Amino acid sequence: MSILYSGFLYFPEDKSSYIPAALEFLAILILCLVVFAVVKRISKKEEHRTKALEEYVLSKQHNAQEQTDSLRK
């Protein structure tokens, strides 16, 4: 059973071999944070556009309803 786990439990004597992995992890983490911020910013812009479009459509419907109500009187 110990043979199966021997590849997973490799800890090198020279700890400087961890430096490239740590730098790669840091670079990927920074890249993920940047992508998250960009997606969040784009989402906020789309939310504002959608809200403006919704207000426009609702105002058009309200105006159309008022016109039909005034014609019925």
Residue pairs with C-beta under 8 A, 6 or more apart in sequence:
12 18
